Amino acid sequence: MRASVPERVEQGGSDALRDPLRAKGRPLVVDVDEVMLPGSAFAADIASALSHSLHAFIAAVAAAFGSEARSARAVDASGFDSSRAQFDHDAVTFLLQALGEGRPVYLCSETYPEPLVSAVAQHLGVFTAWAAAPDGQSPAGQDEELPPALGQGFDYFGSAAVALPGFASRVARPARSEPATPATPARASMRSWLKLFRVHQYAKNGLVLVPLLTAHKFALGSAATSLFAVIAFSLCASGAYILNDILDVKADRAHPAKRNRPIASGAIAASQAVGAMAMALVTAFAIALSISLAFGGVLLGYLVLTTSYSLWLKRIATVDVVVLATLYTVRVIGGAVAISVPMSEWLLAFSLFIFMSLALVKRYIELASQPDGAVLAARGYQIEDKAMIAILAAASGFNAVVIFTLYISSDTVRALYSHPQLLWVGCPILMYWISRVMLFAQRGLIDDDPVIFALRDRVSWFALGAIGLIMLAAI
């Protein structure tokens, strides 16, 4: 039976020695841990994705060299994409130097199963062969014979805890350059925690206050209840965001911007994130139930829908944007339930269309950033859908304006406003703002989320303030 051998060198610029029996130099055996960057997200992924037990070094080498190669399924079987891993540049350089001296170089592991070791070996492409316990199973024992290439002696580059036979020698690792990631992960900063909770997204939960304003409930008690409702939605949203980051960690690491999120970057461990998620959700529902059981039910519905979105619905084209629009609208519904006012059908319809428009703009921006022929990862959209998405976004936005004009002409508005005709001034402001968002998205001036853009945009604040003043003047 032959050892697993890479078909070609992926990195390094020269082929590894493929026939160890013809090699002139003393073999070098290196442990997988020595080529990984200490403290990197790579090691964290392996620890969380694989269940592994410790095996003796010689037994692992002997068993793996006596089994058929299964390298073709290495990445799929391990569930890890080694192309996104972080490797120790100095260690890889050391291995290349050994190859240049005519020495065969073996990769081994007493900790990780063969599919993962195979994936690492194929990615680096500098190893003569590699070895690990097949499928994570313990080999027969330590007394098995070594492969002929190692039986005459070899150098070992790895853990000091590994017991070596008398004819083997241990070599010191090369001097390491300043690591990009510290060996011991630093304590997460407050900025990382705020980023994990996405505190900058809390402004979206200001939608909970909309029923307070549209129903003209300006009493102190109603205002306080609405503020507590905002806090409950904010903490619940944070819990949902953390869950989404945990589930999307692989996709986030492949994204040019999302790879800097705390979990994807390794700034906060997944176990810590789970604890923070639980704390946020427990606090959110404690506040919600103190307001009313009905409001707690709305918040639970929001959590179920947003979790369904993270797990499944966001992967279905067009369904994802409908769900996003609904999630925004649920915030408005929650605000009405919190202060016990009827939910206006006009406000419900307006919210659905305006937020459908913004959700579509968000997808348009994501598609516009992709190269030709690309498919938006885990979303179900193709680059050719961009034009249609833009049309749907504009249509939804201007449908919201139409609903607003119908509201002005309704009997409902006459019961709330003494001068409802003043509300017509808000229509051109809305039309201008929607057109401006679409134009900026077309020009690439909005990075990601149009709602976040609006919260940072002075013109958007001016438009919102102007509409608010118009509504107050119409009372």
N, C-alpha and C positions, 0 to 999 in steps of 0.2 A: 504494500500500500504506500502511496506517495504522500508527501507533505503538501499542504496548501501553498500554492505559488502564485503570486500576482501575474497577470498576463502582461502588464507593462507598467513602467514607472509613471506615476501620476505627477510626482513632484521631485525635484532634485537634479534633473538635467541629465542623468546617466543611469543605465539599467543596473539593477541589483544583480549580484552574482546568483545565478540560478542553479548551479551544480556545486553544492558544498563539498563534495568529495574531491573535486578538482581544484578547490581553492587552496591557496598557499598559506594564507594567514591564519592566525588562531581565531576560532569563532568567537563572536561577541553575542551574548544573549541579553536582551533588554526587557524589562517589565513594562507593561502598558502604562502604569502610573508615572513612569519616568518621562514619557513623551507628552503627557498631558500637562497643561499649565496648572499649577497648584491653585486650588480655590476657585477654579473656573466653573462656568455654568455647565461645561461638559461633564465634569465629575458629579455635579449635583443631579444632572439628568440621569446619569447611569444609576446613581444610588436610588433615585426615586422610581426608575422604570424597571429595574431588574432586581430579582431576589437572588442573591448569590452567597455562597458559602466558601470558606477558606479551604484551599487544597495545597498539598505539598508541591514544591516547585518541580522537583524531578519527575514526580508522578504525572503532573500536568503536562510536562513536555513529552514524556514517553507516550502517554495516552493519545495526545493530539497528533503526534507524528505517526501514530499507527492507525489513524482513521482517515476516511475519504474526505476530500475537501468539500466544503459546502459554501464556498465563498460567494457563489452567485446569488445566494439569498441573504447575505450578511446583513445588509442594512434593513431589509424587511423583517428579518427574524428578530433583530435586536430592537427594532422600533426606534433607532437613533440614526440621524443623518450626520455622519462624521464630517461632511463638508462645512458644517456650521460650528464645528468644535474649535476650541482654542488649544493649540499645541505649543510646546516649549521649543522655541526657535533654536536655542543653544544645544538642546539635546539632539534635535534633528540634524543640526550641523555636525555634531560629534559623530553621529551614525554615518553621515555622508563621508566624513573623513576616514572612518574605518573601512567603508566600501572602497574608497580610493586607494587604500593600502592593500587591497586584495583580500580582505577578511569577509567571510560570510556573516551576515547579521540576522539574528532571529528575534522575533517578537513573541513574548509569552505572557501568560497571566495565570496566577493561582486564585484569582478572585472573580474575574468576569468570564462568562461563557464564550464558546468559540465564535458564534455569529458576530458578537460585538468586536472581538479581537480581529476577526477577519475584515470587518468594515474599516477599522482603523488602519490595518495593514494595507488594504487596497487603496485607501485614500492617500497615504503617505508614499506608498510605492517604492520604499527603499529596502524592504526586507527580503532576504533569501527565502524565508518561510516563516510561518507563525504557529503558535501552539496554545491550546487552552483545553480545559475539560469539556468534552463534547456536550452541548446543550446544558451546560451547568451541572452535569452529573459528576460525582466523585469518581476518579479513576480507580483502577484496581488496587494500587498500592505503591509504595515508594521503592520497592525492590525491583520494579520493572527495568529492563535494560534501556539505556539511553540510545538515541539514534547514533549510527556509526560516526557521523560528522562531529558529535560532541563527546564521544567516548574517549578520545585521546586528550581531552582537556578543553576548557573554554573559559572566557572571561565573563563575569556577570555584572550587569549594570542595573541595580534595583534595590529593593528593600534590604536593610541590614538584618531584618528578622528572619530572612530565608536562610535555611541551613544548606550549605553547599558541600558536595563531595570533595575529597582530598585533592583531586586533580583539577579542580576548578579554583579560580581566583576572583576576588572582588575588585572592581575598578571604581575609582571615585568619579562622580559626575563632574562635568566641566563647570567652570565658573559661570554662574547664571547672570545674565544681564538683569537690570532692574525690571522686575516683573510688572506686566501691565495690570495684573490682578494680584492683590496680596495673598500670601499663603493662608493667613487667618482672616476670614472676612471681617471687615470693619463693621462696627455697630451702625445700623441704619440711621441715617440722619433724619431730622424732622422734615426736611424737604422731601425725602423719599417717601415718608409716611403720608404727607399731604398729597403727594403725587399718586400714591397707591389709592387713597380715598377719593381722588379726583375732586378735590375741594373746589377747583376752578369751574367744575360743572354744576356746582350748587346753585348758581344763578338761574339755571333752567327751572329749578323748583319754585322760583318766584311765580310760576304759573298758578300755583296753589292759591295765590292771593287774588287772582283775577275775579273770581266770583264775589269776593268781598267788595271789590270796586264796582263791578257791574250791577250788583244788587244794592249798592249804596248802604252797606252795613258798616258804618264808621264808628260804632260803639267800641269802647275799650275792651270789653270782654270778647267780642267777636274778633277784634284785631289780635288779641293775645292767643286765642284758640288757633287762628290762622297761622300765626308764627310757629306755634308748636307743631302744627301740621306740616309746615315747611321743613322743620328739623327732622320730623319722622320720615318724610319722603327723602330727604338728603341722606340720612343714615342708611335707609333701605336701598337707595340707589348706589351708595358706596359698597354695600354688601354685594349687590348684583354686579357692579363693576369689577370687584375683586374676583368673584367667581368667573366672570368672563375672561379676565387676565390669566387665571389659572388654566382654564380650558384652552385658551388660544396661545399659550406660551410658545409653541413651536412656530405658528404662523407669525407671531409678533417678532420673533428673532430673525425672521426672513424679511421683515418690513423695514424700510429705511428709517422710518421715524418711530414706529411702535417698539422697535428693539431696545429703545432706551427706557421703556417702562420698568418700574422697580423689580417685578418678578422676572421678566424676560432678561434684564441686564444682570440679575443676580444680586442687586442691591438689598433686596428683602427676600428671605427664604420662603419657599412655598408653605412650610409649616407655620411660620409666623403669619403669613397672609391669611391662612385658614382661621387662625385664632382671631385675627382682626375682623374678618368677615363675620364670624359668629357673634362677636361683641357688638358690632354695628347693627346686625339684624335683631338681636335680643333687645337692645336699647330702642330701636325704631318701633318695634311692636309694643313695647311697654308704654311708650308715649302715645301710640295710636289708640291702644285700648283705654288709656286714661281719658282720651277725648270722647270716644264712643265706639261701641261694638261695630256699628255700620262703617265708620271710618277705618277701623281695623280690617274689615272685610275688603274695602277698596284697596288698602295697602297690600293685603295678601294677594288680591287679584293682580295688582301691578307686579309683585314679585314673581308670581307664577308666569305671567306673560313675558317678563323680561328674561327670566330663566329659560323659558321655552325658546325665546329668540336666540339666546347664547348657545343653547344646545343644538338647535335644529332649524328654526324658522329663518335665521339670517342667511342660510345657504340656499334659500329658494328665491329666485329672482322675482321682483315686484312684491312678493309677499313680505319680504323684509322691510320695504319702505312703508307698506301699509301698517305693519306692526309698530314701526318707529313713530308714525303719526298717531297711532292709537295710544302709545305709551305717553306721549306728550299730552294728549287729550285726557287721559286718566288722571293726570295731575290736576287738571281743571275740575274734573268731576270730584276728585278728593277734596278740593277746596270748598266746593259747594256742600258736600256731605258733612264736612267738619263743622261748618257754621249753620247747618240745618236750613239751607235755602234751596228752593227748587232749581234744578239744573236747567238753564235756558236752552231750548232746542236751537235757537239761533247761535248761541255761543258754542254749542257742541258742533254744529255744522261748520262754523267758521274755523274752529280749532282744527278739525280734521283736515280741511282743505289747505290751510296755511302751513300746517306742519307736514302734510304730505308733500307739498311743494319743497319745503326745506330739506326733507329726507331725500327727495329725488336730486336736489342740487348737490347734496353730499355724495351721492353715488356718481353723479356726473363728474365731480371733481376727482374722485378716485379713478374713474375710467380715463379721464383726460391725462392723468399722470402715468398711465401705462404705455409701454411701447406698442407699435402696430402689431396686430395679431394676437395680443395677449388676452388671457382670461383672468378676470378679477378673482384672486385667490379666495376660495371658500364662499363666494357670493353668487356664482351662477351667471354672471354677466360677461359679455364679450365686448371688445373694443368697438365693434360695429354698432353696439346698442347706444352709443353716446348721443347721437342725434335724437333718437327717440326719447331718451331720458330727458333731454333738454326740453323737448316739446311738451312732455307730460308735466315737467316741473312748472313751466310757464302757464300751462292750462290750469293746473291746480291752484297756483297763486292767484290768477285772475278770477277763478271761480270763487275764491274766498272774498275778493272785492265785490263780486256780484251778490254774494250772500249778505255782505255788510250793507249794500244799498237796499236790498229787500227788507232787511231789519229796520232801516231808517223809516221805511214806508209802512211798517207794521203797527198794529194797535199796541203791541207790547212796549214799544219805545215811547209812545205818548203817555203811558202810565208812569214812566220813570223820568222823563225829561220835559221841562217846561218849554224849551226851545229846540226841539229835535231837528229842525232845519239846519242848525249849525253843524250837525254831524256830517253833512255832505262835504264839508271842507276836508274831512279826514280821508275821503275817497282818493283824491289825487295824490295825497301824501303816501297812502298805501300803494297806489299804482307806481309811483316813483320809486319807492323803496324796493318793491319786488323786481322791477325792471333793473334797478341798479345791482341787486344781488346776482341776477342772471348774467348781466353784462360783466361783472367782476369775475364770476365763475368762468365765463367764456375766455376772459383774458388771463386766467391763471393767477388772479390776485387774491384768491381765497385758498388758504393752504389745505384745510380739511373740513371742519364742521362750520357751516354757515351760521349756526346759532352762536358759536363761540366768536366767530368773526363779528357778528352784530353786537355782541357784548363789549367788544373792544373798539368798535367803530363809532367815531364821534357823530357822524351823519345819522347813523341808526339811532343813537341816543336822542339826537335832536328831533328826529321824526317821531319817535315814541313819546317824547316829552310834549311835542306839539299836539299829537292826538289826545294825550291825557288832558292837556289844558282845554282843548276843544270840548271834550266830554264834560269837564267840570263846568265850563261856561254854559253848556246846554242844559244843565240841571235846573 
